[in-house]
Protein backbone atom coordinates (compact mmCIF):
# COMPACT_ATOMS: atom_id res chain seq x y z
CA UNK A 1 0.00 0.00 0.00
CA UNK A 2 2.87 2.37 0.79
CA UNK A 3 4.46 1.56 -2.57
CA UNK A 4 1.25 2.37 -4.45
CA UNK A 5 0.74 5.53 -2.41
CA UNK A 6 4.30 6.68 -3.22
CA UNK A 7 3.48 6.13 -6.89
CA UNK A 8 0.68 8.65 -6.65
CA UNK A 9 -2.21 6.22 -6.39
CA UNK A 10 -5.07 6.57 -3.99
CA UNK A 11 -5.18 3.40 -1.88
CA UNK A 12 -7.91 2.26 0.47
CA UNK A 13 -8.10 -0.86 2.63
CA UNK A 14 -11.41 -2.74 2.42
CA UNK A 15 -13.03 0.27 0.79
CA UNK A 16 -16.80 0.56 0.67
CA UNK A 17 -16.65 3.24 -2.00
CA UNK A 18 -18.05 2.35 -5.39
CA UNK A 19 -15.49 4.24 -7.45
CA UNK A 20 -12.46 1.97 -7.00
CA UNK A 21 -11.19 1.08 -10.44
CA UNK A 22 -8.63 -1.54 -9.39
CA UNK A 23 -9.14 -4.16 -6.70
CA UNK A 24 -6.22 -6.12 -5.23
CA UNK A 25 -7.28 -9.16 -3.21
CA UNK A 26 -4.73 -10.42 -0.68
CA UNK A 27 -5.62 -14.06 -0.06
CA UNK A 28 -5.02 -16.65 2.65
CA UNK A 29 -4.43 -20.33 1.87
CA UNK A 30 -3.88 -21.73 5.36
CA UNK A 31 -6.91 -23.95 6.03
CA UNK A 32 -10.27 -24.79 4.41
CA UNK A 33 -12.28 -21.93 5.91
CA UNK A 34 -9.67 -19.32 4.99
CA UNK A 35 -9.39 -20.69 1.44
CA UNK A 36 -13.16 -20.59 1.03
CA UNK A 37 -13.33 -17.00 2.25
CA UNK A 38 -10.59 -16.01 -0.21
CA UNK A 39 -12.31 -17.79 -3.12
CA UNK A 40 -15.67 -16.18 -2.28
CA UNK A 41 -14.02 -12.75 -2.31
CA UNK A 42 -12.33 -13.44 -5.66
CA UNK A 43 -15.65 -14.62 -7.16
CA UNK A 44 -17.45 -11.57 -5.80
CA UNK A 45 -15.03 -9.18 -7.52
CA UNK A 46 -14.82 -11.26 -10.70
CA UNK A 47 -18.59 -10.77 -10.88
CA UNK A 48 -18.26 -7.04 -10.12
CA UNK A 49 -15.81 -6.77 -13.01
CA UNK A 50 -18.18 -8.63 -15.32
CA UNK A 51 -20.91 -6.14 -14.37
CA UNK A 52 -18.63 -3.20 -15.14
CA UNK A 53 -18.32 -2.08 -11.51
CA UNK A 54 -14.52 -2.41 -11.40
CA UNK A 55 -11.91 -2.22 -14.16
CA UNK A 56 -9.26 -4.61 -12.94
CA UNK A 57 -8.99 -7.40 -10.37
CA UNK A 58 -5.58 -8.64 -9.20
CA UNK A 59 -5.10 -11.55 -6.79
CA UNK A 60 -2.05 -11.99 -4.58
CA UNK A 61 -1.03 -13.73 -1.33
CA UNK A 62 -0.86 -17.31 -0.09
CA UNK A 63 -3.80 -18.87 -1.91
CA UNK A 64 -2.56 -17.74 -5.29
CA UNK A 65 1.00 -18.75 -4.37
CA UNK A 66 -0.28 -22.26 -3.69
CA UNK A 67 -2.99 -22.77 -6.29
CA UNK A 68 -2.45 -20.18 -9.06
CA UNK A 69 -2.59 -22.61 -11.97
CA UNK A 70 -5.83 -24.30 -10.82
CA UNK A 71 -7.43 -20.96 -9.96
CA UNK A 72 -6.50 -19.42 -13.32
CA UNK A 73 -8.36 -22.22 -15.07
CA UNK A 74 -11.41 -22.07 -12.82
CA UNK A 75 -11.85 -18.29 -12.51
CA UNK A 76 -11.12 -16.67 -15.87
CA UNK A 77 -12.17 -13.09 -15.21
CA UNK A 78 -9.08 -12.09 -13.18
CA UNK A 79 -6.43 -9.82 -14.73
CA UNK A 80 -3.37 -11.25 -12.99
CA UNK A 81 -2.29 -13.67 -10.24
CA UNK A 82 0.77 -13.17 -8.02
CA UNK A 83 2.62 -15.27 -5.43
CA UNK A 84 3.77 -14.14 -2.00
CA UNK A 85 7.11 -12.74 -3.19
CA UNK A 86 6.04 -10.89 -6.31
CA UNK A 87 5.40 -7.36 -5.15
CA UNK A 88 7.71 -5.80 -7.82
CA UNK A 89 5.84 -7.65 -10.61
CA UNK A 90 2.48 -6.64 -9.14
CA UNK A 91 3.55 -2.99 -9.08
CA UNK A 92 4.87 -3.23 -12.64
CA UNK A 93 1.47 -4.51 -13.79
CA UNK A 94 0.02 -1.28 -12.38
CA UNK A 95 2.78 0.77 -14.04
CA UNK A 96 4.18 1.65 -10.61
CA UNK A 97 7.87 1.51 -9.59
CA UNK A 98 9.12 -0.65 -6.76
CA UNK A 99 11.02 1.73 -4.45
CA UNK A 100 13.68 0.06 -2.30
CA UNK A 101 13.87 3.01 0.03
CA UNK A 102 10.27 2.31 1.09
CA UNK A 103 11.18 -1.11 2.49
CA UNK A 104 9.30 -1.43 5.79
CA UNK A 105 7.11 1.63 5.11
CA UNK A 106 3.40 1.00 5.17
CA UNK A 107 -0.05 2.51 5.28
CA UNK A 108 -1.72 1.21 8.41
CA UNK A 109 -4.95 -0.71 8.05
CA UNK A 110 -5.46 -0.79 11.83
CA UNK A 111 -6.53 2.19 13.98
CA UNK A 112 -3.57 4.63 14.24
CA UNK A 113 -2.61 3.63 17.76
CA UNK A 114 -1.66 -0.01 17.15
CA UNK A 115 0.14 -1.90 14.42
CA UNK A 116 0.93 -5.52 13.66
CA UNK A 117 4.69 -5.72 13.42
CA UNK A 118 6.15 -8.63 11.48
CA UNK A 119 9.67 -9.54 12.64
CA UNK A 120 10.27 -12.54 10.38
CA UNK A 121 8.70 -14.34 7.46
CA UNK A 122 8.51 -18.06 6.73
CA UNK A 123 9.04 -21.07 8.96
CA UNK A 124 11.62 -23.86 9.37
CA UNK A 125 9.52 -26.05 11.67
CA UNK A 126 8.26 -29.45 10.52
CA UNK A 127 4.69 -29.40 11.91
CA UNK A 128 2.88 -32.18 10.08
CA UNK A 129 -0.45 -30.40 9.57
CA UNK A 130 0.83 -27.04 8.41
CA UNK A 131 0.90 -25.68 4.86
CA UNK A 132 2.45 -22.35 5.80
CA UNK A 133 6.08 -23.26 4.99
CA UNK A 134 4.87 -24.37 1.53
CA UNK A 135 3.53 -20.87 0.91
CA UNK A 136 5.90 -18.69 2.89
CA UNK A 137 9.18 -20.56 2.50
CA UNK A 138 12.04 -20.83 5.00
CA UNK A 139 12.32 -18.58 8.04
CA UNK A 140 13.90 -15.21 7.26
CA UNK A 141 14.37 -12.78 10.17
CA UNK A 142 14.29 -9.06 9.46
CA UNK A 143 17.53 -7.49 10.76
CA UNK A 144 17.21 -5.88 14.16
CA UNK A 145 18.37 -2.40 13.07
CA UNK A 146 15.71 -2.33 10.39
CA UNK A 147 13.00 -3.34 12.86
CA UNK A 148 14.08 -0.63 15.30
CA UNK A 149 13.94 1.95 12.49
CA UNK A 150 10.47 0.70 11.49
CA UNK A 151 9.31 0.90 15.11
CA UNK A 152 10.56 4.50 15.37
CA UNK A 153 8.77 5.40 12.18
CA UNK A 154 5.51 3.84 13.44
CA UNK A 155 5.88 5.62 16.80
CA UNK A 156 6.32 8.91 14.94
CA UNK A 157 3.00 8.19 13.15
CA UNK A 158 1.28 7.81 16.54
CA UNK A 159 1.47 4.05 17.04
CA UNK A 160 1.54 3.19 20.75
CA UNK A 161 1.22 -0.58 20.63
CA UNK A 162 3.34 -2.95 18.53
CA UNK A 163 1.88 -6.41 18.12
CA UNK A 164 4.82 -8.64 17.21
CA UNK A 165 4.03 -11.41 14.75
CA UNK A 166 5.88 -14.00 12.67
CA UNK A 167 5.08 -17.57 11.76
CA UNK A 168 7.43 -18.48 14.61
CA UNK A 169 8.43 -15.59 16.86
CA UNK A 170 10.78 -17.62 19.04
CA UNK A 171 13.04 -18.59 16.11
CA UNK A 172 13.90 -14.93 15.57
CA UNK A 173 17.61 -14.43 14.83
CA UNK A 174 18.65 -18.07 14.37
CA UNK A 175 18.99 -17.67 10.61
CA UNK A 176 20.84 -14.36 10.38
CA UNK A 177 22.62 -14.19 13.77
CA UNK A 178 22.95 -17.96 14.37
CA UNK A 179 21.39 -17.38 17.78
CA UNK A 180 17.90 -16.80 19.13
CA UNK A 181 17.67 -13.04 19.58
CA UNK A 182 14.10 -12.36 20.65
CA UNK A 183 15.21 -11.09 24.08
CA UNK A 184 17.67 -8.60 22.56
CA UNK A 185 15.12 -7.44 20.02
CA UNK A 186 12.59 -6.85 22.81
CA UNK A 187 15.13 -4.77 24.77
CA UNK A 188 15.76 -2.61 21.72
CA UNK A 189 12.12 -2.15 20.77
CA UNK A 190 11.22 -1.39 24.35
CA UNK A 191 13.66 1.56 24.25
CA UNK A 192 11.86 3.20 21.30
CA UNK A 193 10.23 6.44 22.48
CA UNK A 194 6.45 6.48 22.23
CA UNK A 195 5.92 2.71 22.25
CA UNK A 196 3.82 2.03 25.34
CA UNK A 197 2.91 -1.59 24.71
CA UNK A 198 4.67 -4.47 22.94
CA UNK A 199 2.73 -7.68 22.62
CA UNK A 200 3.96 -11.14 21.59
CA UNK A 201 2.00 -13.46 19.32
CA UNK A 202 2.79 -16.90 17.90
CA UNK A 203 5.59 -18.28 20.03
CA UNK A 204 6.58 -21.89 19.38
CA UNK A 205 6.99 -23.98 22.57
CA UNK A 206 10.00 -26.15 21.62
CA UNK A 207 13.27 -24.30 22.30
CA UNK A 208 11.43 -21.36 23.84
CA UNK A 209 13.96 -18.58 24.64
CA UNK A 210 13.24 -18.15 28.37
CA UNK A 211 15.46 -15.04 28.59
CA UNK A 212 12.79 -13.18 26.57
CA UNK A 213 10.53 -13.60 29.61
CA UNK A 214 13.02 -11.82 31.86
CA UNK A 215 12.88 -8.82 29.52
CA UNK A 216 9.08 -9.03 29.58
CA UNK A 217 9.05 -9.02 33.39
CA UNK A 218 11.53 -6.16 33.68
CA UNK A 219 10.25 -3.76 31.03
CA UNK A 220 7.01 -1.96 31.78
CA UNK A 221 6.14 -1.51 28.14
CA UNK A 222 6.26 -5.21 27.24
CA UNK A 223 2.80 -6.59 27.95
CA UNK A 224 2.61 -9.54 30.31
CA UNK A 225 0.99 -11.48 27.52
CA UNK A 226 2.03 -14.45 25.41
CA UNK A 227 0.27 -16.21 22.58
CA UNK A 228 1.77 -19.69 22.38
CA UNK A 229 -0.09 -22.12 20.10
CA UNK A 230 0.18 -25.59 21.71
CA UNK A 231 -2.07 -27.58 19.33
CA UNK A 232 -2.77 -30.63 21.50
CA UNK A 233 -2.43 -32.19 24.96
CA UNK A 234 -1.90 -35.82 24.03
CA UNK A 235 1.77 -36.77 23.63
CA UNK A 236 0.75 -39.30 20.97
CA UNK A 237 -0.92 -36.57 18.91
CA UNK A 238 1.95 -34.12 19.50
CA UNK A 239 4.43 -36.73 18.23
CA UNK A 240 2.42 -37.33 15.07
CA UNK A 241 2.12 -33.57 14.66
CA UNK A 242 5.96 -33.38 14.82
CA UNK A 243 5.90 -30.66 17.44
CA UNK A 244 9.04 -31.83 19.24
CA UNK A 245 7.35 -31.67 22.65
CA UNK A 246 5.30 -33.90 24.97
CA UNK A 247 2.37 -33.14 27.25
CA UNK A 248 4.66 -33.25 30.32
CA UNK A 249 7.19 -30.84 28.83
CA UNK A 250 4.44 -28.46 27.68
CA UNK A 251 2.89 -28.43 31.15
CA UNK A 252 6.28 -27.73 32.71
CA UNK A 253 6.94 -24.93 30.20
CA UNK A 254 3.64 -23.21 31.05
CA UNK A 255 4.48 -23.49 34.78
CA UNK A 256 7.95 -22.02 34.17
CA UNK A 257 6.51 -19.14 32.10
CA UNK A 258 4.02 -18.33 34.86
CA UNK A 259 6.75 -18.41 37.49
CA UNK A 260 9.05 -16.20 35.45
CA UNK A 261 6.36 -13.61 34.69
CA UNK A 262 3.82 -13.61 37.54
CA UNK A 263 0.37 -12.57 36.36
CA UNK A 264 1.12 -13.24 32.67
CA UNK A 265 -1.92 -13.85 30.43
CA UNK A 266 -1.39 -16.89 28.21
CA UNK A 267 -3.31 -17.41 25.01
CA UNK A 268 -3.17 -20.68 23.10
CA UNK A 269 -4.76 -22.40 20.12
CA UNK A 270 -5.54 -26.09 19.74
CA UNK A 271 -6.52 -28.41 16.89
CA UNK A 272 -9.52 -30.74 17.09
CA UNK A 273 -9.91 -33.83 14.95
CA UNK A 274 -6.31 -34.43 13.84
CA UNK A 275 -5.93 -37.83 12.05
CA UNK A 276 -6.18 -40.69 14.50
CA UNK A 277 -7.57 -38.57 17.34
CA UNK A 278 -9.61 -40.80 19.65
CA UNK A 279 -12.15 -40.18 22.40
CA UNK A 280 -9.30 -40.79 24.88
CA UNK A 281 -7.23 -38.03 23.24
CA UNK A 282 -10.22 -35.69 23.47
CA UNK A 283 -10.72 -36.60 27.13
CA UNK A 284 -7.03 -35.88 27.73
CA UNK A 285 -7.36 -32.52 26.00
CA UNK A 286 -10.32 -31.55 28.20
CA UNK A 287 -8.60 -32.66 31.39
CA UNK A 288 -5.47 -30.72 30.46
CA UNK A 289 -7.37 -27.54 29.48
CA UNK A 290 -9.09 -27.73 32.88
CA UNK A 291 -5.72 -28.14 34.60
CA UNK A 292 -3.86 -25.42 32.67
CA UNK A 293 -6.53 -22.71 32.99
CA UNK A 294 -5.37 -20.67 30.03
CA UNK A 295 -6.49 -17.06 30.04
CA UNK A 296 -7.48 -17.26 26.38
CA UNK A 297 -7.98 -20.20 24.08
CA UNK A 298 -9.11 -20.83 20.51
CA UNK A 299 -9.74 -24.12 18.70
CA UNK A 300 -9.34 -24.85 14.98
CA UNK A 301 -10.82 -27.96 13.44
CA UNK A 302 -8.20 -29.98 11.55
CA UNK A 303 -7.97 -29.20 7.85
CA UNK A 304 -6.43 -31.88 5.58
CA UNK A 305 -3.91 -29.98 3.43
CA UNK A 306 -2.17 -31.32 0.31
CA UNK A 307 1.61 -31.72 0.44
CA UNK A 308 1.81 -31.64 4.23
CA UNK A 309 3.14 -34.67 6.15
CA UNK A 310 -0.25 -35.28 7.75
CA UNK A 311 -1.84 -35.54 4.31
CA UNK A 312 -0.38 -39.06 4.12
CA UNK A 313 -2.53 -40.02 7.12
CA UNK A 314 -6.19 -40.76 6.88
CA UNK A 315 -8.42 -37.77 7.68
CA UNK A 316 -10.55 -40.13 9.74
CA UNK A 317 -12.42 -37.87 12.16
CA UNK A 318 -15.72 -36.82 10.54
CA UNK A 319 -16.28 -33.05 10.20
CA UNK A 320 -19.22 -33.03 12.63
CA UNK A 321 -17.13 -34.80 15.25
CA UNK A 322 -14.22 -32.36 14.77
CA UNK A 323 -16.70 -29.53 15.27
CA UNK A 324 -18.35 -31.18 18.29
CA UNK A 325 -14.96 -31.74 19.96
CA UNK A 326 -13.94 -28.14 19.28
CA UNK A 327 -17.19 -26.91 20.80
CA UNK A 328 -16.74 -29.12 23.84
CA UNK A 329 -13.32 -27.59 24.49
CA UNK A 330 -14.65 -24.06 23.93
CA UNK A 331 -17.53 -24.65 26.36
CA UNK A 332 -15.08 -25.69 29.03
CA UNK A 333 -12.89 -22.69 28.29
CA UNK A 334 -15.90 -20.40 28.50
CA UNK A 335 -16.46 -21.39 32.13
CA UNK A 336 -12.73 -20.96 32.88
CA UNK A 337 -12.70 -17.52 31.20
CA UNK A 338 -15.82 -16.54 33.13
CA UNK A 339 -14.17 -17.44 36.45
CA UNK A 340 -10.92 -15.68 35.57
CA UNK A 341 -12.78 -12.57 34.42
CA UNK A 342 -14.93 -12.43 37.55
CA UNK A 343 -11.75 -12.12 39.61
CA UNK A 344 -11.10 -8.83 37.81
CA UNK A 345 -14.28 -7.21 39.12
CA UNK A 346 -13.43 -4.42 41.56
CA UNK A 347 -9.90 -3.97 40.20
CA UNK A 348 -8.66 -1.05 38.08
CA UNK A 349 -6.71 -1.59 34.85
CA UNK A 350 -4.90 0.58 32.34
CA UNK A 351 -7.02 0.39 29.21
CA UNK A 352 -6.21 1.46 25.65
CA UNK A 353 -9.31 2.84 23.93
CA UNK A 354 -9.74 1.24 20.48
CA UNK A 355 -13.05 2.57 19.22
CA UNK A 356 -16.49 3.96 19.90
CA UNK A 357 -19.41 1.61 19.34
CA UNK A 358 -22.95 2.92 19.86
CA UNK A 359 -23.04 4.48 23.31
CA UNK A 360 -19.84 2.83 24.46
CA UNK A 361 -16.09 3.16 24.30
CA UNK A 362 -14.36 -0.15 23.66
CA UNK A 363 -10.81 -0.78 24.83
CA UNK A 364 -8.37 -3.43 26.01
CA UNK A 365 -6.02 -4.13 28.90
CA UNK A 366 -2.41 -5.23 28.44
CA UNK A 367 -3.70 -8.80 28.80
CA UNK A 368 -5.83 -8.61 25.66
CA UNK A 369 -5.02 -8.47 21.97
CA UNK A 370 -7.36 -6.89 19.38
CA UNK A 371 -10.15 -8.99 17.88
CA UNK A 372 -9.30 -12.26 19.65
CA UNK A 373 -9.41 -11.42 23.38
CA UNK A 374 -11.51 -9.64 26.01
CA UNK A 375 -12.72 -6.13 25.40
CA UNK A 376 -13.42 -3.55 28.08
CA UNK A 377 -16.69 -1.70 27.56
CA UNK A 378 -17.13 1.74 29.10
CA UNK A 379 -20.35 3.76 28.82
CA UNK A 380 -19.80 6.88 26.71
CA UNK A 381 -22.77 8.54 28.42
CA UNK A 382 -20.89 9.09 31.65
CA UNK A 383 -17.23 9.21 30.63
CA UNK A 384 -15.44 11.09 27.89
CA UNK A 385 -12.43 9.40 26.32
CA UNK A 386 -10.49 9.62 23.09
CA UNK A 387 -9.61 6.78 20.74
CA UNK A 388 -5.93 5.88 21.16
CA UNK A 389 -5.74 7.24 24.74
CA UNK A 390 -4.99 5.22 27.83
CA UNK A 391 -7.46 5.39 30.70
CA UNK A 392 -7.67 3.85 34.15
CA UNK A 393 -10.83 1.80 34.30
CA UNK A 394 -12.42 0.01 37.24
CA UNK A 395 -14.09 -3.26 36.25
CA UNK A 396 -17.66 -3.50 37.51
CA UNK A 397 -19.01 -6.52 35.69
CA UNK A 398 -17.59 -9.45 33.75
CA UNK A 399 -18.79 -12.10 31.40
CA UNK A 400 -16.73 -14.86 29.78
CA UNK A 401 -15.28 -12.75 26.99
CA UNK A 402 -15.89 -9.11 27.95
CA UNK A 403 -15.37 -6.76 30.87
CA UNK A 404 -17.52 -3.74 31.75
CA UNK A 405 -16.15 -0.79 33.69
CA UNK A 406 -16.06 2.93 34.34
CA UNK A 407 -13.34 5.53 34.36
CA UNK A 408 -11.49 5.97 37.64
CA UNK A 409 -12.05 9.65 38.37
CA UNK A 410 -9.07 11.97 38.23
CA UNK A 411 -7.23 9.90 35.58
S1 LIG B 1 5.58 -23.37 13.66
FE1 LIG B 1 3.56 -22.62 13.00
S2 LIG B 1 3.88 -21.86 10.88
FE2 LIG B 1 5.66 -23.14 11.41
S3 LIG B 1 5.16 -25.18 10.59
FE3 LIG B 1 4.52 -25.15 12.78
S4 LIG B 1 2.34 -24.50 12.78
FE4 LIG B 1 3.23 -24.01 10.72
Boltz pocket constraint, residues with backbone or C-beta under 6 A from the ligand:
constraints:
  - pocket:
      binder: B
      contacts: [[A, 123], [A, 124], [A, 125], [A, 126], [A, 127], [A, 130], [A, 131], [A, 132], [A, 133], [A, 167], [A, 168], [A, 204]]
      max_distance: 6.0
